[in-house]
Amino acid sequence: MSFNPASPVPVLQVENVTKSYGNIKALNQVSLSLNKGEFVALLGLNGAGKSTLFQLLSGLFVTDAGRIIIGGHDISLSAIPALAGMGIVFQQPTLDLSMSVLANLRFHARLHGMGSATQSRIQTELARLGLSEQARTTCVKLSGGNRRKVELARALLHEPNLLLMDEATVGLDPASRKGLVDYVHQLCINRGMGVLWATHLVDEVESAHRVVILHKGKILATGTPEDLLQLTGQTRLAEAFLHLTSQQAVLI
Ligand SMILES: Nc1ncnc2c1ncn2[C@@H]1O[C@H](COP(=O)(O)OP(=O)(O)OP(=O)(O)O)[C@@H](O)[C@H]1O
């Protein structure tokens, strides 16, 4: 089955979101939206505010101002249905390394109240990621790349409409990074899932449908990779990114 992008359906709307830590404004009036089947890259240097945005999206923190709507549900009013439609892979590993792959996935399935569908969903996701043979392996024995794949399988288990990837390739070698980006791209195409992929690595965003450049808590620019090249007059995305973040002009 392949997704038809003809009629976009927003799976995520971020409206004028502001968040401060004391005097530090980590996010300043940030707005973005993401449609079904769209791969949107959130590109920003260290300290841009990417993790802060993800913490707000995953309900760990609340906004100082603005609204976050996931699958039509305002997270501040209806957190449970909002979060139920979302999967997330955090920058920091969150598997219980003392448990098996299966036990980690079953724990997540119980949290989502998946019931009798659990076993077949686990088998499907592990098979897709080439991890069926590792199902009973204790996670501490897995390579870094395979641990990330288990985290991705866990994030996909309850079939979310929105997948958040927060610098999910940290610690992976270049081939594994590319493998993960390509796999998630296919998920967008095949399942019509929306993906927000945060990174500071430009090579991970070259195939994104849209790139949002976040810098010092503000969105500097948004558009297709081609739009950003045109906007900056550069020939490579890495140069366009450097150009935008060094100029800091508001170019939306
Ligand atoms: N708990 C906190 N307390 C105080 N300041 C914080 C806290 N978390 C983040 N910040 C500050 O907020 C700003 C945004 O940080 P954030 O971690 O969201 O950026 P990031 O884009 O995820 O960076 P990185 O790529 O390095 O992970 C930075 O100035 C950071 O120092």
Ligand as a Chemical Component Dictionary entry (heavy atoms), coordinates in Angstrom:
data_LIG
# 
_chem_comp.id                   LIG 
_chem_comp.type                 NON-POLYMER 
_chem_comp.pdbx_formal_charge   0 
_chem_comp.three_letter_code    LIG 
# 
loop_
_chem_comp_atom.comp_id 
_chem_comp_atom.atom_id 
_chem_comp_atom.alt_atom_id 
_chem_comp_atom.type_symbol 
_chem_comp_atom.charge 
_chem_comp_atom.model_Cartn_x 
_chem_comp_atom.model_Cartn_y 
_chem_comp_atom.model_Cartn_z 
_chem_comp_atom.pdbx_ordinal 
LIG N1  N1  N 0 16.770 21.769 32.017 1  
LIG C1  C1  C 0 17.317 22.876 31.534 2  
LIG N2  N2  N 0 17.626 23.907 32.351 3  
LIG C2  C2  C 0 18.152 25.051 31.871 4  
LIG N3  N3  N 0 18.423 25.278 30.568 5  
LIG C3  C3  C 0 18.143 24.278 29.703 6  
LIG C4  C4  C 0 17.587 23.033 30.140 7  
LIG N4  N4  N 0 17.417 22.255 29.057 8  
LIG C5  C5  C 0 17.845 22.966 27.994 9  
LIG N5  N5  N 0 18.285 24.178 28.381 10 
LIG C6  C6  C 0 18.782 25.252 27.504 11 
LIG O1  O1  O 0 17.778 25.490 26.534 12 
LIG C7  C7  C 0 18.352 25.703 25.242 13 
LIG C8  C8  C 0 17.833 24.676 24.270 14 
LIG O2  O2  O 0 18.352 23.396 24.639 15 
LIG P1  P1  P 0 17.898 22.025 23.943 16 
LIG O3  O3  O 0 18.532 20.902 24.711 17 
LIG O4  O4  O 0 16.449 22.019 23.776 18 
LIG O5  O5  O 0 18.598 22.171 22.510 19 
LIG P2  P2  P 0 18.941 21.040 21.417 20 
LIG O6  O6  O 0 18.691 21.667 20.105 21 
LIG O7  O7  O 0 18.214 19.787 21.740 22 
LIG O8  O8  O 0 20.486 20.838 21.651 23 
LIG P3  P3  P 0 21.386 19.509 21.425 24 
LIG O9  O9  O 0 21.471 19.287 19.945 25 
LIG O10 O10 O 0 22.696 19.913 22.014 26 
LIG O11 O11 O 0 20.734 18.359 22.158 27 
LIG C9  C9  C 0 19.864 25.671 25.455 28 
LIG O12 O12 O 0 20.297 27.011 25.655 29 
LIG C10 C10 C 0 20.021 24.860 26.718 30 
LIG O13 O13 O 0 21.208 25.214 27.403 31 
# 
loop_
_chem_comp_bond.comp_id 
_chem_comp_bond.atom_id_1 
_chem_comp_bond.atom_id_2 
_chem_comp_bond.value_order 
_chem_comp_bond.pdbx_ordinal 
LIG N1  C1  SING 1  
LIG C1  N2  SING 2  
LIG C1  C4  DOUB 3  
LIG N2  C2  DOUB 4  
LIG C2  N3  SING 5  
LIG N3  C3  DOUB 6  
LIG C3  C4  SING 7  
LIG C3  N5  SING 8  
LIG C4  N4  SING 9  
LIG N4  C5  DOUB 10 
LIG C5  N5  SING 11 
LIG N5  C6  SING 12 
LIG C6  O1  SING 13 
LIG C6  C10 SING 14 
LIG O1  C7  SING 15 
LIG C7  C8  SING 16 
LIG C7  C9  SING 17 
LIG C8  O2  SING 18 
LIG O2  P1  SING 19 
LIG P1  O3  DOUB 20 
LIG P1  O4  SING 21 
LIG P1  O5  SING 22 
LIG O5  P2  SING 23 
LIG P2  O6  DOUB 24 
LIG P2  O7  SING 25 
LIG P2  O8  SING 26 
LIG O8  P3  SING 27 
LIG P3  O9  DOUB 28 
LIG P3  O10 SING 29 
LIG P3  O11 SING 30 
LIG C9  O12 SING 31 
LIG C9  C10 SING 32 
LIG C10 O13 SING 33 
# 
